[in-house]
Amino acid sequence: LGVECVELDLSQTKLSLSLITQLKQDLIDHRFILFRNQTLSGQLQVDISNALGAVQSTFYKHPASPHPDIFRVSNDPSQGCQNVGRSGWHIDGTFQPRLFQYQTMYFPSVATRGREYLFHTPQGPLRWVGVGEDDYYNRL
């Protein structure tokens, strides 16, 4: 799962049709693209997201968010929303009639100790269910 894109500074790159087409194909092929060491403005993150598809802003607007279409999450309540998800893990967009086609996330900093980050497609957790249980989950 996933691929790392190196030597591409999104803040210095034109969002051309060929770039967006390649990103979409890479997402189909790899499900996840990691861009390390990026400095993205809120507007640029929204521009990239809109280039992939229409942005759906269905969440609380935190005052520290760099753009109204960005859902800001933080351990510090003055910096972002807390208690996001269900019991510590969640699949984004499950409250929607249809899951998101694409999703962008920007992490200006992450915990370096005591936390693990695991990214999966919505189908990923189904691989963990027992034999015979998959029929039940496939009907949901």
C-alpha positions as CSV (number, residue, x, y, z in Angstrom):
1,L,0.0,0.0,0.0
2,G,1.4,3.4,-1.0
3,V,4.2,5.0,-2.8
4,E,6.5,7.9,-1.8
5,C,6.9,10.8,-4.2
6,V,10.4,12.3,-3.9
7,E,11.9,15.5,-5.3
8,L,8.5,17.1,-6.0
9,D,7.8,20.3,-4.2
10,L,4.1,20.8,-4.6
11,S,4.3,24.5,-3.6
12,Q,6.6,25.1,-6.6
13,T,4.8,22.9,-9.1
14,K,2.1,24.0,-11.6
15,L,-1.1,21.9,-11.2
16,S,-1.2,20.9,-14.8
17,L,-3.6,18.5,-16.3
18,S,-0.8,16.0,-16.9
19,L,0.3,16.2,-13.2
20,I,-3.3,15.7,-11.9
21,T,-3.8,12.8,-14.4
22,Q,-0.6,11.2,-13.1
23,L,-1.6,11.7,-9.5
24,K,-5.0,10.1,-10.1
25,Q,-3.3,7.1,-11.9
26,D,-0.8,6.7,-9.0
27,L,-3.6,6.8,-6.5
28,I,-5.4,4.0,-8.5
29,D,-2.2,2.0,-8.7
30,H,-0.9,2.6,-5.1
31,R,-3.9,3.9,-3.1
32,F,-1.7,6.3,-1.2
33,I,0.9,8.9,-2.1
34,L,3.3,10.3,0.5
35,F,4.9,13.7,-0.2
36,R,7.4,14.4,2.6
37,N,8.7,17.8,3.7
38,Q,6.1,19.9,2.0
39,T,5.0,23.4,3.0
40,L,1.5,23.9,1.8
41,S,-0.7,26.9,2.3
42,G,-4.4,26.2,3.0
43,Q,-5.3,27.5,-0.4
44,L,-2.8,25.2,-2.2
45,Q,-4.1,22.2,-0.4
46,V,-7.7,23.1,-1.4
47,D,-6.5,23.7,-5.0
48,I,-4.9,20.3,-5.2
49,S,-8.0,18.7,-3.7
50,N,-10.3,20.5,-6.1
51,A,-8.1,19.4,-9.0
52,L,-8.7,15.8,-8.0
53,G,-12.5,16.3,-7.6
54,A,-15.0,18.5,-6.0
55,V,-14.2,19.3,-2.3
56,Q,-17.0,18.3,0.2
57,S,-16.8,20.4,3.3
58,T,-19.2,18.7,5.8
59,F,-17.4,19.3,9.1
60,Y,-16.8,21.8,11.8
61,K,-14.8,24.9,10.9
62,H,-12.0,25.4,13.5
63,P,-10.9,29.0,13.9
64,A,-7.2,28.0,13.4
65,S,-7.9,26.2,10.1
66,P,-5.9,27.9,7.2
67,H,-8.9,27.6,4.9
68,P,-12.7,27.0,5.4
69,D,-12.6,23.8,3.4
70,I,-9.9,22.3,5.6
71,F,-10.8,20.2,8.7
72,R,-8.1,21.0,11.2
73,V,-7.3,18.3,13.9
74,S,-4.9,18.7,16.8
75,N,-4.1,17.5,20.2
76,D,-4.2,21.2,21.2
77,P,-7.8,22.5,21.3
78,S,-6.6,26.0,20.3
79,Q,-5.0,24.5,17.2
80,G,-7.7,22.1,15.9
81,C,-10.6,19.8,16.6
82,Q,-10.2,17.0,19.1
83,N,-11.8,13.6,19.7
84,V,-12.1,13.0,15.9
85,G,-13.2,9.5,14.8
86,R,-14.6,6.6,16.6
87,S,-12.7,5.2,19.6
88,G,-9.3,6.2,18.3
89,W,-9.5,4.9,14.8
90,H,-11.9,5.5,11.9
91,I,-12.4,5.5,8.2
92,D,-12.9,9.0,6.9
93,G,-16.1,9.7,5.1
94,T,-18.2,6.8,6.4
95,F,-20.9,9.3,7.4
96,Q,-21.4,10.1,3.7
97,P,-23.8,8.1,1.4
98,R,-20.7,7.4,-0.7
99,L,-17.1,7.3,0.5
100,F,-14.7,10.0,-0.8
101,Q,-13.2,9.3,-4.1
102,Y,-9.9,11.1,-3.1
103,Q,-8.7,12.5,0.1
104,T,-5.9,14.8,0.9
105,M,-4.2,15.2,4.3
106,Y,-1.5,17.6,5.4
107,F,0.5,16.9,8.6
108,P,2.7,19.8,9.4
109,S,3.9,17.8,12.4
110,V,3.2,14.3,13.9
111,A,3.9,12.6,17.2
112,T,7.3,11.0,17.2
113,R,6.7,8.7,20.2
114,G,3.8,6.7,21.4
115,R,1.7,6.9,18.2
116,E,1.5,4.8,15.1
117,Y,-0.2,5.9,11.9
118,L,-1.8,3.3,9.7
119,F,-3.5,4.1,6.4
120,H,-5.8,1.7,4.7
121,T,-8.3,1.7,1.9
122,P,-11.9,1.2,3.3
123,Q,-11.6,-2.5,2.2
124,G,-8.3,-2.9,4.2
125,P,-9.9,-3.8,7.6
126,L,-12.1,-6.4,6.0
127,R,-9.0,-8.5,5.5
128,W,-8.8,-8.9,9.3
129,V,-12.2,-10.5,9.8
130,G,-12.6,-14.2,10.3
131,V,-13.6,-16.7,7.7
132,G,-17.4,-16.6,7.2
133,E,-17.7,-13.1,8.7
134,D,-16.8,-11.5,5.4
135,D,-20.2,-12.2,4.0
136,Y,-21.8,-10.2,6.8
137,Y,-19.5,-7.2,6.2
138,N,-19.8,-7.4,2.4
139,R,-23.6,-6.9,2.8
140,L,-23.2,-3.7,4.9
